[in-house]
């Protein structure tokens, strides 16, 4: 397989073959995101929706 034939999904899966990276990232940054959400009065979460 050449680099031209690699899709974005395949390249992401190769970086996280078990699929647990998103859950780990969410748990790690959840408190920080909540703190920003409180500090900036909900503007951070509103931008994500």
ZADO-1210 file (C-alpha; in nm, 4 decimals, padded with zeros to 6 digits):
<atoms>
<atom x="00.0000" y="00.0000" z="00.0000" code="UNK" pos="1"/>
<atom x="00.1402" y="00.3349" z="-00.0959" code="UNK" pos="2"/>
<atom x="00.0866" y="00.6533" z="00.0982" code="UNK" pos="3"/>
<atom x="-00.1489" y="00.7802" z="-00.1737" code="UNK" pos="4"/>
<atom x="-00.3876" y="00.4914" z="-00.1041" code="UNK" pos="5"/>
<atom x="-00.4036" y="00.5351" z="00.2734" code="UNK" pos="6"/>
<atom x="-00.7298" y="00.6867" z="00.3872" code="UNK" pos="7"/>
<atom x="-00.7616" y="00.9157" z="00.6858" code="UNK" pos="8"/>
<atom x="-00.9403" y="00.6431" z="00.8860" code="UNK" pos="9"/>
<atom x="-00.6607" y="00.3951" z="00.8213" code="UNK" pos="10"/>
<atom x="-00.3956" y="00.6394" z="00.9320" code="UNK" pos="11"/>
<atom x="-00.5871" y="00.7172" z="01.2515" code="UNK" pos="12"/>
<atom x="-00.6356" y="00.3478" z="01.3279" code="UNK" pos="13"/>
<atom x="-00.2653" y="00.2851" z="01.2850" code="UNK" pos="14"/>
<atom x="-00.1987" y="00.5456" z="01.5541" code="UNK" pos="15"/>
<atom x="-00.4585" y="00.3914" z="01.7887" code="UNK" pos="16"/>
<atom x="-00.4996" y="00.0234" z="01.6947" code="UNK" pos="17"/>
<atom x="-00.7003" y="-00.0687" z="02.0078" code="UNK" pos="18"/>
<atom x="-00.9446" y="00.2209" z="01.9730" code="UNK" pos="19"/>
<atom x="-00.9065" y="00.3202" z="02.3386" code="UNK" pos="20"/>
<atom x="-00.7257" y="00.6480" z="02.2745" code="UNK" pos="21"/>
<atom x="-01.0391" y="00.8611" z="02.2515" code="UNK" pos="22"/>
<atom x="-01.1731" y="00.7308" z="02.5836" code="UNK" pos="23"/>
<atom x="-00.8349" y="00.7847" z="02.7483" code="UNK" pos="24"/>
<atom x="-00.8106" y="01.1368" z="02.6060" code="UNK" pos="25"/>
<atom x="-01.1642" y="01.2189" z="02.7218" code="UNK" pos="26"/>
<atom x="-01.0976" y="01.1017" z="03.0769" code="UNK" pos="27"/>
<atom x="-00.7685" y="01.2887" z="03.0916" code="UNK" pos="28"/>
<atom x="-00.9054" y="01.6240" z="02.9740" code="UNK" pos="29"/>
<atom x="-01.2620" y="01.6121" z="03.1099" code="UNK" pos="30"/>
<atom x="-01.1848" y="01.8118" z="03.4254" code="UNK" pos="31"/>
<atom x="-00.9885" y="02.0724" z="03.2300" code="UNK" pos="32"/>
<atom x="-01.2708" y="02.1123" z="02.9782" code="UNK" pos="33"/>
<atom x="-01.5229" y="02.1509" z="03.2597" code="UNK" pos="34"/>
<atom x="-01.3043" y="02.4136" z="03.4275" code="UNK" pos="35"/>
<atom x="-01.2824" y="02.6109" z="03.1028" code="UNK" pos="36"/>
<atom x="-01.6565" y="02.5727" z="03.0560" code="UNK" pos="37"/>
<atom x="-01.7207" y="02.7214" z="03.4005" code="UNK" pos="38"/>
<atom x="-01.4616" y="02.9961" z="03.3536" code="UNK" pos="39"/>
<atom x="-01.5878" y="03.1029" z="03.0120" code="UNK" pos="40"/>
<atom x="-01.9579" y="03.0674" z="03.1006" code="UNK" pos="41"/>
<atom x="-02.0398" y="02.7846" z="02.8596" code="UNK" pos="42"/>
<atom x="-01.8833" y="02.9390" z="02.5498" code="UNK" pos="43"/>
<atom x="-01.6402" y="02.6472" z="02.5094" code="UNK" pos="44"/>
<atom x="-01.9115" y="02.3791" z="02.5079" code="UNK" pos="45"/>
<atom x="-02.1351" y="02.5916" z="02.2838" code="UNK" pos="46"/>
<atom x="-01.8593" y="02.6054" z="02.0216" code="UNK" pos="47"/>
<atom x="-01.8253" y="02.2252" z="02.0226" code="UNK" pos="48"/>
<atom x="-02.1929" y="02.1660" z="01.9393" code="UNK" pos="49"/>
</atoms>
